[in-house]
Amino acid sequence: MKWITREKVKVDRVACPWLIKKFVDKDAEFVFVPAEKVMTETKRLDAIPYDVKDVELGHHGKECSFEAILKKYKLTGDPALVLLGRIVNGADTDNTLYHQPEGPGLEAVAEGFRHLGFKDDHAQNAAEWIVYDALYAYCQEMIRRGKPHGDFMS
């Protein structure tokens, strides 16, 4: 399946493709286009839009697109993915929903990746997915330790 979103990726537009490829659609193809072309290209390519305004797999209230994908594809049974969703939310939003302390660190890392000069959004995603692999491993360890809200939360 083809999945489409806005170009110039940062947090959610890297986290979502990582989640989709690992847990939803191992053969996923991702398309990144200017914001104003997403819906036109969605129809033309018969793609699934994510992290754009007014779509099912977008922001809803204070929840981010990563969380919408967790819910739609019934991935909320994995507490490590739920914790990762809280971290992504903290990095991608104003962090007032969960006050997740890891969120600002992820936002800083994501901003840094934007300044490394990747040739396109595909190259940036390929480089940055290791961050999400590491964060998922961190989340799994926090769950094993009985800390479903992360190590830094009381």
Sequence and secondary structure as in RCSB ss.txt:
>XXXX:A:sequence
MKWITREKVKVDRVACPWLIKKFVDKDAEFVFVPAEKVMTETKRLDAIPYDVKDVELGHHGKECSFEAILKKYKL
TGDPALVLLGRIVNGADTDNTLYHQPEGPGLEAVAEGFRHLGFKDDHAQNAAEWIVYDALYAYCQEMIRRGKPHG
DFMS
>XXXX:A:secstr
 EEEEESS  SHHHHHHHHIIIII TT EEEEE GGGHHHHHHHHT EEBSSTTSTBS BTTB HHHHHHHHTT 
TT HHHHHHHHHHHHHHS STTT  TTHHHHHHHHHHHHTS  SSHHHHHHHHHHHHHHHHHHHHHHHHTT TT 
TT  
